[in-house]
Amino acid sequence: MIDLIQLQNDVYGLLMSAPQLATVNIVQERRFIVQAELELDAIWQTVRNKCSGDGLLIEEPEVVCNSTGVTGPPQSVELSFVAFQNGDAAFTPAGPGGLAGGGLFASEIEQFVIDLLHLQSVGGMGTIQITPRPSAPARDYPGINARRLKLLVTPRQTRQTPRCATITPTLAEGLLTLACATPGATIYFTTDGSFPCNPAIAVDPLSVTAAVPAGTTINAASTPYAAPIAVQSGQNVRAAAYAPGFNCGEIFNLWIS
C-alpha cells in the first residue's frame, strides 16, 4: 500500500528545505482544505523569510495505473504542483520592515521543483521522475500567473494485501458445510441472498444512539458460521471469509435447488 500522506509530507519537507525556494510560501493542499478559514490568495500573499508574492501548492497525490494488474509496478503516484506569481508584486523591492517580493516567476519556481525532485528517491516508496509533458499554464486560477507541474513516482514495490482462501462447500442430505483454509478466518453467511458482512465492523454510524451506543450492523441476517447449516430448496446461501491481515476472499454464492 502506498502511503500518500507520508509521500506528500516528504515532498513538502524536501521543498521547504531547499534554499532555491526560501522566498516561496509552500502549502500542502490537504492541510489547506482542513484549514478552511484560509483564503486561496494566502498561498502567495503569506510572508516567508520577509518575502511574498510567490507561492507553491502541493496538490494531493493521485494514484494512476496503466494496467489492470495493480499489484505491482503498473501502479504509480502522480505528484501535482501549482506555482504562483502574483504579477509585479513578486518583484517589489524591499520596503519598510525589509519586506520584498519573492523575486521568482512561476516558471522559475516549477523549474526549481523539477531540479530538486527529479530522480529524488523517497525511502520505502520509490523515485520521483519528470513526465514527458510536465507543465502547462494553470488556467483554473484566473487573475494570477500560475503553472501546474506534474511528476511521477513509480514505487519500488506495491503489493496488494492477500485475500482469504476461497470457501470450500460440501452439501449432503440438506446440510451445507463451509470451510476456509486461511488460519484464523471467520466465515459469515446469509441464506436470503443478502451480503454476508462482518457484523462486528459493518456498523451503520447513523444507528448510534444513547440507547444503542455501539450502533447496529448493516445486515442483522449475517451470521458467523459454526456448524453445518440446514438448508432447503429456494434459499440463496452467500458466505464470506474474514481474517486479521487479509482482505475478504471470494464471495461464495449457492442457490439451493
VOPAGU-2260 file (C-alpha; in pm, 1 decimal, decimal comma):
REM VOPAGU-2260
SITE   aa  ch    i         X         Y         Z
SITE  MET   A    0       0,0       0,0       0,0
SITE  ILE   A    1     128,7     347,0     -89,1
SITE  ASP   A    2     126,2     599,4     196,6
SITE  LEU   A    3       8,9     908,5       7,2
SITE  ILE   A    4       7,0    1131,3     316,1
SITE  GLN   A    5     366,1    1039,3     402,7
SITE  LEU   A    6     471,6    1096,6      42,7
SITE  GLN   A    7     313,7    1442,9      37,9
SITE  ASN   A    8     473,1    1524,7     374,3
SITE  ASP   A    9     816,3    1413,8     249,6
SITE  VAL   A   10     787,7    1622,7     -67,3
SITE  TYR   A   11     682,7    1922,2     144,9
SITE  GLY   A   12     985,7    1874,0     366,9
SITE  LEU   A   13    1221,2    1849,2      68,7
SITE  LEU   A   14    1091,3    2169,2     -90,5
SITE  MET   A   15    1078,0    2364,6     235,7
SITE  SER   A   16    1442,2    2271,1     297,8
SITE  ALA   A   17    1560,2    2397,9     -42,8
SITE  PRO   A   18    1738,2    2737,6     -44,0
SITE  GLN   A   19    1618,7    2797,8    -402,7
SITE  LEU   A   20    1260,6    2820,6    -271,1
SITE  ALA   A   21    1331,7    3003,8      54,5
SITE  THR   A   22    1123,8    3305,2     -58,7
SITE  VAL   A   23     826,8    3094,9    -173,7
SITE  ASN   A   24     533,9    3012,8      55,2
SITE  ILE   A   25     474,2    2638,3      17,9
SITE  VAL   A   26     137,3    2487,4     112,9
SITE  GLN   A   27       2,4    2131,6     113,8
SITE  GLU   A   28    -346,2    2109,1     -37,8
SITE  ARG   A   29    -457,3    1856,0     225,7
SITE  ARG   A   30    -377,9    2093,0     511,2
SITE  PHE   A   31    -512,2    2391,2     318,8
SITE  ILE   A   32    -850,6    2215,3     282,7
SITE  VAL   A   33    -858,1    2128,1     653,3
SITE  GLN   A   34    -782,6    2490,1     745,9
SITE  ALA   A   35   -1091,9    2608,9     560,3
SITE  GLU   A   36   -1071,8    2960,0     701,5
SITE  LEU   A   37    -770,5    3033,8     479,8
SITE  GLU   A   38    -825,6    3216,4     152,5
SITE  LEU   A   39    -668,1    3092,0    -168,3
SITE  ASP   A   40    -466,1    3409,1    -214,0
SITE  ALA   A   41    -297,9    3340,6     120,1
SITE  ILE   A   42     -78,1    3097,4     -70,9
SITE  TRP   A   43     112,1    3377,9    -242,9
SITE  GLN   A   44      40,2    3661,4      -1,4
SITE  THR   A   45     178,6    3490,8     309,2
SITE  VAL   A   46     522,5    3622,0     400,8
SITE  ARG   A   47     808,3    3373,6     416,8
SITE  ASN   A   48    1157,9    3490,9     504,2
SITE  LYS   A   49    1039,1    3852,6     463,1
SITE  CYS   A   50     918,7    3785,2     107,7
SITE  SER   A   51     576,3    3740,3     -52,3
SITE  GLY   A   52     419,7    3730,8    -396,1
SITE  ASP   A   53     534,9    3377,4    -479,8
SITE  GLY   A   54     363,2    3056,1    -375,4
SITE  LEU   A   55     363,5    2683,0    -438,2
SITE  LEU   A   56      70,4    2448,6    -378,9
SITE  ILE   A   57     145,1    2077,0    -338,4
SITE  GLU   A   58    -178,8    1919,5    -458,9
SITE  GLU   A   59    -297,4    1588,3    -317,7
SITE  PRO   A   60    -119,8    1293,9    -486,6
SITE  GLU   A   61    -322,0    1071,5    -720,0
SITE  VAL   A   62    -274,1     702,3    -795,4
SITE  VAL   A   63    -252,0     628,0   -1167,7
SITE  CYS   A   64    -244,3     290,9   -1338,8
SITE  ASN   A   65    -184,0     194,6   -1699,4
SITE  SER   A   66    -265,5    -171,0   -1642,2
SITE  THR   A   67    -537,6    -375,1   -1475,6
SITE  GLY   A   68    -268,1    -561,6   -1280,7
SITE  VAL   A   69    -244,0    -319,7    -988,0
SITE  THR   A   70     -36,7    -544,2    -760,6
SITE  GLY   A   71     299,6    -428,2    -890,3
SITE  PRO   A   72     491,6    -163,8   -1087,7
SITE  PRO   A   73     195,1     -55,6   -1309,5
SITE  GLN   A   74      57,1     136,1   -1010,1
SITE  SER   A   75     224,3     477,6    -979,7
SITE  VAL   A   76     163,8     805,6    -798,5
SITE  GLU   A   77     122,5    1138,4    -976,4
SITE  LEU   A   78     250,5    1441,1    -789,0
SITE  SER   A   79      97,6    1772,2    -892,6
SITE  PHE   A   80     213,5    2123,4    -803,8
SITE  VAL   A   81      85,6    2473,1    -884,2
SITE  ALA   A   82     340,1    2755,8    -889,5
SITE  PHE   A   83     202,4    3108,4    -833,9
SITE  GLN   A   84     346,2    3450,0    -915,9
SITE  ASN   A   85     140,8    3749,4    -810,0
SITE  GLY   A   86     222,7    3970,5   -1107,4
SITE  ASP   A   87     471,0    4250,8   -1039,9
SITE  ALA   A   88     418,6    4217,0    -663,3
SITE  ALA   A   89     659,4    3923,3    -672,0
SITE  PHE   A   90     933,8    4167,0    -774,5
SITE  THR   A   91     860,7    4453,3    -534,9
SITE  PRO   A   92    1184,2    4592,7    -384,6
SITE  ALA   A   93    1233,0    4574,0     -11,0
SITE  GLY   A   94    1028,9    4834,8     172,3
SITE  PRO   A   95     954,6    4924,0     535,5
SITE  GLY   A   96    1036,7    4633,8     762,7
SITE  GLY   A   97    1253,0    4476,5     493,8
SITE  LEU   A   98     958,8    4306,1     318,5
SITE  ALA   A   99    1005,7    4237,5     -51,3
SITE  GLY   A  100     871,3    4029,8    -336,9
SITE  GLY   A  101     981,8    3669,2    -368,6
SITE  GLY   A  102    1163,5    3753,5    -690,3
SITE  LEU   A  103    1063,1    3446,9    -891,6
SITE  PHE   A  104     844,1    3391,4   -1196,4
SITE  ALA   A  105     602,0    3096,2   -1174,8
SITE  SER   A  106     802,1    2923,4   -1449,0
SITE  GLU   A  107    1120,0    2959,3   -1241,5
SITE  ILE   A  108     950,8    2807,0    -935,8
SITE  GLU   A  109     845,7    2499,6   -1131,1
SITE  GLN   A  110    1193,1    2462,3   -1280,0
SITE  PHE   A  111    1339,6    2463,4    -930,8
SITE  VAL   A  112    1087,8    2197,4    -828,5
SITE  ILE   A  113    1195,3    1981,5   -1123,8
SITE  ASP   A  114    1561,4    2031,5   -1040,4
SITE  LEU   A  115    1502,8    1943,6    -676,3
SITE  LEU   A  116    1275,9    1641,2    -717,2
SITE  HIS   A  117    1365,9    1467,3   -1046,7
SITE  LEU   A  118    1538,8    1134,7    -960,5
SITE  GLN   A  119    1493,8    1203,0    -588,1
SITE  SER   A  120    1444,9     872,4    -405,3
SITE  VAL   A  121    1198,7     860,1    -117,1
SITE  GLY   A  122    1280,6     575,4     117,7
SITE  GLY   A  123    1026,2     295,6     111,4
SITE  MET   A  124     821,5     448,4    -170,0
SITE  GLY   A  125    1021,4     496,2    -487,3
SITE  THR   A  126    1188,0     752,2    -713,5
SITE  ILE   A  127    1034,6    1076,7    -840,1
SITE  GLN   A  128    1069,2    1136,1   -1214,3
SITE  ILE   A  129     968,9    1400,9   -1464,6
SITE  THR   A  130     691,0    1315,8   -1712,2
SITE  PRO   A  131     713,9    1365,3   -2092,3
SITE  ARG   A  132     499,1    1682,7   -2078,4
SITE  PRO   A  133     546,1    1803,5   -1722,9
SITE  SER   A  134     395,4    2152,0   -1714,3
SITE  ALA   A  135     129,1    2382,6   -1855,8
SITE  PRO   A  136     -49,5    2703,9   -1756,3
SITE  ALA   A  137    -292,6    2650,9   -1467,7
SITE  ARG   A  138    -594,3    2826,3   -1613,5
SITE  ASP   A  139    -818,6    2741,3   -1317,4
SITE  TYR   A  140    -663,2    3033,2   -1125,2
SITE  PRO   A  141    -772,7    3347,4   -1315,0
SITE  GLY   A  142    -600,2    3675,0   -1238,8
SITE  ILE   A  143    -273,8    3518,6   -1124,3
SITE  ASN   A  144      24,2    3379,8   -1313,9
SITE  ALA   A  145       3,3    3010,3   -1229,6
SITE  ARG   A  146     156,0    2696,7   -1378,5
SITE  ARG   A  147      79,1    2332,0   -1299,8
SITE  LEU   A  148     361,4    2078,9   -1287,1
SITE  LYS   A  149     325,0    1701,2   -1276,4
SITE  LEU   A  150     586,0    1448,1   -1167,9
SITE  LEU   A  151     556,1    1071,6   -1130,5
SITE  VAL   A  152     660,0     830,4    -857,5
SITE  THR   A  153     698,9     467,1    -956,7
SITE  PRO   A  154     700,5     270,1    -631,3
SITE  ARG   A  155     966,4       8,1    -581,3
SITE  GLN   A  156     702,7    -233,5    -465,2
SITE  THR   A  157     325,7    -217,1    -424,3
SITE  ARG   A  158     186,6    -547,6    -306,1
SITE  GLN   A  159    -183,0    -595,6    -251,8
SITE  THR   A  160    -297,8    -739,3      82,3
SITE  PRO   A  161    -358,7   -1115,2      37,1
SITE  ARG   A  162    -716,8   -1240,5      33,2
SITE  CYS   A  163    -869,8   -1515,4     240,0
SITE  ALA   A  164    -875,1   -1850,5      66,8
SITE  THR   A  165   -1181,5   -1947,5    -134,9
SITE  ILE   A  166   -1458,2   -2100,9      73,9
SITE  THR   A  167   -1499,5   -2474,0      14,3
SITE  PRO   A  168   -1861,6   -2603,0      36,3
SITE  THR   A  169   -1991,9   -2953,9      94,0
SITE  LEU   A  170   -2365,3   -3019,8      57,3
SITE  ALA   A  171   -2507,5   -3352,4     175,0
SITE  GLU   A  172   -2855,6   -3451,4     295,1
SITE  GLY   A  173   -2971,9   -3095,7     341,6
SITE  LEU   A  174   -2666,0   -2984,5     538,9
SITE  LEU   A  175   -2416,8   -2733,2     398,7
SITE  THR   A  176   -2062,1   -2736,0     537,4
SITE  LEU   A  177   -1834,9   -2439,7     473,9
SITE  ALA   A  178   -1456,1   -2432,4     519,2
SITE  CYS   A  179   -1176,7   -2179,4     460,8
SITE  ALA   A  180    -806,0   -2270,5     460,9
SITE  THR   A  181    -690,3   -1929,4     585,9
SITE  PRO   A  182    -572,2   -1958,2     950,1
SITE  GLY   A  183    -791,3   -1762,4    1188,8
SITE  ALA   A  184   -1059,7   -1690,9     928,8
SITE  THR   A  185   -1420,2   -1643,4    1036,8
SITE  ILE   A  186   -1693,2   -1723,7     784,8
SITE  TYR   A  187   -2014,9   -1521,6     788,3
SITE  PHE   A  188   -2317,3   -1640,2     589,9
SITE  THR   A  189   -2671,8   -1548,6     493,1
SITE  THR   A  190   -2948,5   -1761,7     346,1
SITE  ASP   A  191   -3161,8   -1482,7     196,9
SITE  GLY   A  192   -2918,7   -1365,6     -73,2
SITE  SER   A  193   -2805,7   -1056,1     122,0
SITE  PHE   A  194   -2441,7    -962,0     165,9
SITE  PRO   A  195   -2253,5   -1164,1     433,6
SITE  CYS   A  196   -2084,4    -874,6     614,4
SITE  ASN   A  197   -1868,0    -884,7     923,7
SITE  PRO   A  198   -2134,2    -752,1    1164,2
SITE  ALA   A  199   -1881,1    -653,4    1430,0
SITE  ILE   A  200   -1726,9    -395,4    1193,9
SITE  ALA   A  201   -2001,7    -320,5     942,5
SITE  VAL   A  202   -2199,5     -90,4    1172,8
SITE  ASP   A  203   -2425,2     185,9    1040,0
SITE  PRO   A  204   -2293,6     508,8    1202,0
SITE  LEU   A  205   -2640,9     665,7    1179,7
SITE  SER   A  206   -2774,9     392,1    1409,0
SITE  VAL   A  207   -2561,0     502,7    1703,8
SITE  THR   A  208   -2785,6     644,5    1978,0
SITE  ALA   A  209   -2779,5     687,9    2352,4
SITE  ALA   A  210   -2984,2     369,7    2382,6
SITE  VAL   A  211   -2763,6     177,1    2135,3
SITE  PRO   A  212   -2415,3     333,0    2171,2
SITE  ALA   A  213   -2246,8      56,6    1970,9
SITE  GLY   A  214   -2485,3     100,7    1677,5
SITE  THR   A  215   -2639,5    -177,4    1472,7
SITE  THR   A  216   -2494,7    -382,3    1190,8
SITE  ILE   A  217   -2586,8    -309,9     830,3
SITE  ASN   A  218   -2714,7    -665,7     797,5
SITE  ALA   A  219   -2850,7    -848,1    1100,2
SITE  ALA   A  220   -2902,0   -1158,7     885,4
SITE  SER   A  221   -2524,3   -1211,1     856,7
SITE  THR   A  222   -2437,7   -1497,3    1092,2
SITE  PRO   A  223   -2099,5   -1643,0    1195,2
SITE  TYR   A  224   -2058,0   -1997,9    1069,8
SITE  ALA   A  225   -2001,2   -2250,9    1349,9
SITE  ALA   A  226   -2158,4   -2578,4    1230,9
SITE  PRO   A  227   -2320,1   -2728,1     918,2
SITE  ILE   A  228   -2619,6   -2523,1     803,7
SITE  ALA   A  229   -2959,5   -2681,6     745,3
SITE  VAL   A  230   -3070,9   -2554,0     403,4
SITE  GLN   A  231   -3375,7   -2602,7     186,5
SITE  SER   A  232   -3481,9   -2554,0    -173,0
SITE  GLY   A  233   -3512,2   -2193,1    -288,0
SITE  GLN   A  234   -3258,5   -2047,0     -47,8
SITE  ASN   A  235   -2969,2   -1841,0    -177,2
SITE  VAL   A  236   -2672,5   -1900,5      52,8
SITE  ARG   A  237   -2394,1   -1644,3      43,6
SITE  ALA   A  238   -2078,1   -1650,9     253,1
SITE  ALA   A  239   -1755,4   -1451,9     300,1
SITE  ALA   A  240   -1437,1   -1521,6     495,9
SITE  TYR   A  241   -1262,0   -1255,1     704,9
SITE  ALA   A  242    -927,9   -1280,9     887,2
SITE  PRO   A  243    -683,8   -1035,1    1050,8
SITE  GLY   A  244    -423,0    -919,2     798,3
SITE  PHE   A  245    -626,5   -1042,5     499,4
SITE  ASN   A  246    -876,9    -888,7     262,5
SITE  CYS   A  247   -1213,1   -1058,3     227,8
SITE  GLY   A  248   -1199,5   -1358,6      -0,1
SITE  GLU   A  249   -1430,1   -1451,0    -288,2
SITE  ILE   A  250   -1799,0   -1403,6    -207,0
SITE  PHE   A  251   -1942,4   -1755,1    -209,7
SITE  ASN   A  252   -2288,1   -1790,6    -367,9
SITE  LEU   A  253   -2506,2   -2103,0    -391,2
SITE  TRP   A  254   -2870,3   -2145,9    -487,9
SITE  ILE   A  255   -3023,6   -2448,2    -319,9
SITE  SER   A  256   -3230,6   -2640,9    -573,1
